[in-house]
Amino acid sequence: MSIGETHRTLRDEVADQLRRWILDGTLAPGARLAEGALSNRLGVSRLPVREAFRRLEAEGLVQTIPRRGVRVVQFDAEEQSTILEIRLSLELIAIRKLTERRDPGTLAELRRVLEAGDHAAAVGDDETLARLNAEFHDLVAAGTGSKVLGDLIRSVRNQARQLRAGRTGAPADSWPEHAAVIRAVLDADAEMAALLMRRHLVARHEAAVQDGTPPAPAPAPPHTFRPAPHPAS
């Protein structure tokens, strides 16, 4: 593997780790991100951390403030409302495109998720439900066939998750709503799929707003970050 390929992979892994800490609330909204401290904590040089900052800034998760450095974004009430509106618009476009496109591979994956989710719900397997809930939204983003739309949805979805700063609802609450959307897609009913998706997103947003209690303190990040081993060249 070339040096460039190795470096790219390390940058991606650092960005992934920082993104996880932002989305689960370990790095709180408004927190200052010190390049040197993070490079020491992650066990990497400053360069991949600096490049990860640029990627996360492009995703809208961090911002560079003159003379104050890089900080986790902190949205006011108006911006939070705007994020919901943008996400609603993008997800509704996506669910219509996915339903009308009828890509066999995507439909097969949705059937798999539906079957596995119904089973997990029946036996009370919240861990599996949480994973399948995430897979559902990933399939919606990918199933449109548009990389631009998929990237936009993933970006605004991460911003919506960052607003919750580690607070997540019970997976069993979201699953029936996801299952209903999947069934409408499989039935080729784009109007019903869009209606159910809108209801789902609004319901989850309202539930998050009602849960106004501060998130539980997140565990401290591990002292050393160990990137996945690179295959030999």
Secondary structure, DSSP 8 states (H G I E B T S, - for coil): --HHHHHHHHHHHHHHHHHHHHHTTSS-TT-EE-HHHHHHHHTS-HHHHHHHHHHHHHTTSEEEETTTEEEE----HHHHHHHHHHHHHHHHHHHHHHHHH--HHHHHHHHHHHHHHHHHHHHT-HHHHHHHHHHHHHHHHHTTS-HHHHHHHHHHHHHHHHHHTT----HHHHHHHHHHHHHHHHTT-HHHHHHHHHHHHHHHHHHHHH--S---------SS---------
